[in-house]
């Protein structure tokens, strides 16, 4: 991803939430809850 300058991904794989410097778009409830608890949740 870094080599191709990709910094946004759509996935339900919770492992991607631990990758620094990317934005994860997901419907994964655990990933959403974790982002919310850390103050990193962005909603539209």
C-alpha positions as CSV (number, residue, x, y, z in Angstrom):
1,X,0.0,0.0,0.0
2,X,2.8,2.4,0.9
3,X,4.7,1.6,-2.3
4,X,1.6,2.5,-4.4
5,X,0.7,5.5,-2.2
6,X,-2.6,4.0,-1.1
7,X,-3.8,5.4,2.2
8,X,-7.5,4.6,2.2
9,X,-9.1,1.1,2.2
10,X,-12.6,-0.4,2.4
11,X,-12.6,-3.6,4.5
12,X,-14.3,-5.4,7.3
13,X,-11.0,-7.0,8.3
14,X,-10.2,-5.7,11.8
15,X,-6.5,-6.2,11.3
16,X,-6.3,-3.1,9.1
17,X,-7.3,-0.8,12.0
18,X,-3.8,-1.3,13.5
19,X,-2.0,0.0,10.4
20,X,-0.7,3.5,10.9
21,X,-1.3,6.4,8.5
22,X,-4.3,4.9,6.6
23,X,-8.0,5.6,6.7
24,X,-10.2,2.5,7.0
25,X,-13.8,2.6,5.8
26,X,-15.7,-0.3,7.5
27,X,-19.0,-1.6,8.8
28,X,-17.1,-3.8,11.3
29,X,-18.7,-3.0,14.7
30,X,-15.6,-3.8,16.7
31,X,-13.4,-1.6,14.6
32,X,-15.9,1.2,14.8
33,X,-16.2,0.9,18.6
34,X,-12.4,0.8,19.0
35,X,-12.0,4.0,16.8
36,X,-14.7,5.7,18.8
37,X,-13.1,4.9,22.1
38,X,-9.7,6.2,20.9
39,X,-11.3,9.4,19.5
40,X,-10.3,8.5,15.9
41,X,-13.8,7.9,14.5
42,X,-14.7,10.1,11.6
43,X,-18.3,10.0,10.4
44,X,-20.1,11.6,7.5
